[in-house]
Each structure stands twice: as structure tokens, then as C-alpha cells.
Amino acid sequence: MSGFVYCIGRDDKPTVCKIGKSKDPYIRLQGINSSRESDEVYHVEFIMRVPDHDVSEVAIHDTLKEEGLHIEKEFFKYSKNNV
């Protein structure tokens, strides 16, 4: 299913990002931010349109896990150099 893969981060955790999928990443981001109790909000690091966001997200997660960058769930170690 066509959609987007996104990477979002927070200023208070500059070495951690969340990688997910969505048909509309900006609405997804609003939902994530509105469900949090913290004052720190997520912001977009990158968004990529892909032909199949389900397959693309799994491939990215698997690659980052193989690279030893997985923290938990959809969260990964992050730097501007490894995006």
C-alpha cells in the first residue's frame, strides 16, 4: 500500500528517533504529540513516499536492527549521519 515512511525526533533526545509508517505522516505526528504528557514534542527528521509503506518500514527496521541501532519497538539510535 502506497504511503510514507517517516523519522521523527525530539530535541531533548537528539540521539533517538522513531521510525514509522503512515498514509499521512503529519496527521500521525499530531496524534503522537497530542497523546504525550511531556512538553517536548516530536518533529520530522525526514519523510519518504514509498510504493509499499508496510514493506519499506519492515525493511528499514530490519536493516537498523542488523546495524545494532535498535533500542526498542520503533525507536532507534540516531544521528544526522545515519539517516
N, C-alpha and C positions, 0 to 999 in steps of 0.2 A: 504494500500500500504506500503510495507516494506521500511524503511528508517531510519532516525536518528532524535532524539530529542537532542537539544544542549542547553547549558547555556553558554553565553558569558558575559564578564565583561570588565571594563576599570579601570586602576589604579587610575584615577582621581575621580572615583565614586565607591569606594570599597564596598558600601552597596547597589548597584543597579546592577541587571543583566537582560539580555534579554533572554527569553526562546522561542525557535522557533523550526522549523522542516525543514528538507531538505533531499534530496537524497544524496547530497554531502556537508556536513557542512563546509568543508574547502574552497570550491569554494564560498559558501554562505558568509562565513566570509570575503573573499577577496572582494566580491561585496559590503558588508556593509561598510568595511573600505575605499574602493575607492570612495564611494559616499559621504563621510563625509568631511567637511571642517576643522575639528579640527585636531590638531596634535596628540591627544590621539587616540589610536587605540584599538579596541576590541581584546580580546584574549579569548581562550577557557578555560572555567572552567571545563566543562565536556561534553562528547558526549556519547550517548547511542543508540545502534542499537535496533530497536523495530519492531515488526511484522507489525504494522499499525501506521505510524507516525502521521497521521491525528487524530486518536482516542487518541493516547498517549499524544499528545500536548494539546488537549482539556481537558483531564483528569488532567494533571499536572496544567494547568491554573486554572481549577475549584477548585482543592484542595488548591492551593496557595491563591486564592481569598477567599475561606472559612476560611483560616487561617489568613486573614487580611493582606496579604503580597503584594497585588496588588497595583501598582502605577498608571499605565496607559498602554493601549494597551498590548504589550508583555513584559512590564517591571515590575519587582518585587523587593521588598526589599530582600536583600541577605546577608547571612553570610556563612562562610565555614561550620558552624554547621547545617544549614538548607538545604543544598544541599542533 
